[in-house]
Amino acid sequence: MASLALPSERHKASFLDALREYHAEGRYHEYDPTLLSLDFASFIRFQLSKRVNPQPGRVKESVFWLVEGDEFIGRTALRHELNDNLRLIGGHIGYDIRPSKRRQGYGTLICKLALDESRKIGLHRAMITCDEDNIGSRKIIEANGGKFEKALQLKDRAVRILHFWVELDEGKTS
């Protein structure tokens, strides 16, 4: 069964394969699989450092990979707080599933597991956003308890951004 794991060298080959899949759909071109393969350890250290040492203008975030055995399936970033930018787009949780693994339930699972991690760091509610035309992501958010708050039209974006909140304390007894 798939589970969250910290980024590691164990998943290097599968991660690089996934990166090539993302490139084929026009995403993540800022990462070159050939260069990453030469010093994957530095890439892993950078991903793990975001939890304690965010870059200027960024917030602390925990990066997890959804994996099954040695296979990289997707990634999630859990932001520990919101800044002005994340209040517009991004929210507390961002996630994606590699193209070859989509429409198999992994998106719903990674969102659920990210919400579990949100509780562990002490969040009481989590904001998740998606593009209005991303029906799959909207269904994932709603399946995980996301309640629609609003839609924002940002001047530099063709599609509105939908904001959802997930109450993390629901059902808890004191």
N, C-alpha and C positions, 0 to 999 in steps of 0.2 A: 504494500500500500504506500502511496505517496505521502511524504511528510516534509516539513520545513527543516532546513539545515542551514548552517552558516556557510557562506561561500568557501569552497576549498579546492585544493589541487585535485582531489579525487574525481571531480566532475569536469576537469579541463577539456577533454576530448569532446564530450557531449555538449558542453557550453559553447565551444567553438563551432560545432556543427549547427547549434541553434542560432548562433550569431550569423552564420551564412544564410540560414533560412530568413532571418529578419532582414538581412541585406537584400535578399531577392524580392521582398515586398517594399523596399525603399526605406527601411528604418535602421537606426543605430549605426549609421555610417561613420560616426565619430570613433568607433572602435574598429580597428583593423585586426582581423583574426590572425594574420601572419605575424604582426608585431606583438600581439598579446601572447601568442604561443611561445615567443622567445623569452618573455619574462612574466609569466602568468602569476608568479608568486607576488610580484609588486602590485598587480591588479587586485589580487585577493586582499593584500594588506590595505590597499586604498578602500576597498568596499567595507572592510571591517572597521576601519578608522572613523568612518562617518558616524558611528555610534557615540564616540567620545570626543572627536575633534572635527566638527563640521567646518567646511570651507567658509570663507567670509560671505555673509549674506544668506547662509543656509542654516537650517536647524539640525539638531541631532536626529539621526535616522538609523534605524536598524534594518539592515538588508538581509533578507533570507532568500534561499533558493528552494523551490519545490522540486524534490528529487524522488526518484524511485530506483533504489540500488545505485548504480553508477550513472543513471540517466538524469540529465538536467531537463526539467519540464517547464519551469517558469521562474519568475522572480517577483518579490514584493519588497517594497520599501515602506517602512512604518516610521512616519515622522512623529517625534515625541511631542511636538507642539506646532502651532500654526503661526506663520508670519503673514505679513500683508499679502504676499504673492500666493501663498498656499490657501489663503482664505478665498481667493478668486478661482484658482485652478490648481488641482492637485490634492488638497485636503490632507488628512492624516495618512491615508493608505493609497498607494499606487501599486499596480500589479500588471503583469502580462504573462501570457502563455505562448510558448514557441508555436509557430504556425502549424507544424505537423501534429500537435497535441491538442489543438482547439476542438471545441464541440464534443468533448469527452468528459465533461464535468470537472475538469481541473480548475477552471476559473472560479467556480463556486467554492471549491475546496480551498484554494489559496486565499480567497477573501475571508472565509470562515477562520482559517488558521491565523491570518493576520489580525483579525478581530480578537482572537484568543490572546495573541501576543500583546495587543493594545491593553487588554485588561491587566496583564502582568506588569506593564509599566505604569499602571495607575490611571489610565484614561477612563473617564466615565461615559463619554460619548466620542464617536469617531465620525469625522466628515470624510466622505468619499465623493469624488466628482467623476463625470464622464461626459464625453461629447454627446449632444442630443441625438446624433445619427448612429451612435454605437449601441444598438439594441441589445446585443449580447451582454455588454458590460452593465447596462441598466438592469437587465434581468438578474445578473449575478448579484448586484447590489441589493435589489429588492428581495431576492431569495435569502439574503443574509440579514434581513430586517431593516434595510435602508428605507427611510421615509423621505419622500421628496420634499425639499424646502423651497427651491426657486431655480429659475433658469436665468443665466446672465449672458448678455450679448457683449462680448469684448470687441473693441473696434478693430483689432488686428486679427480676428478670427472669423471665418465664414460661418461656423456652426456655433450655436449657443452651448454653454457649459451648464450641465445640470448638477445641482447640489443636493446631496442626500446626507442624512444623519442616522447613525445607528446608536441606539441607547445600549450601553454595555452593562448597565446595572439591572436591566429588566430581569425579573424572575429570581433575583438574589434575595435571600432572607438575611436579616441582620442577626 
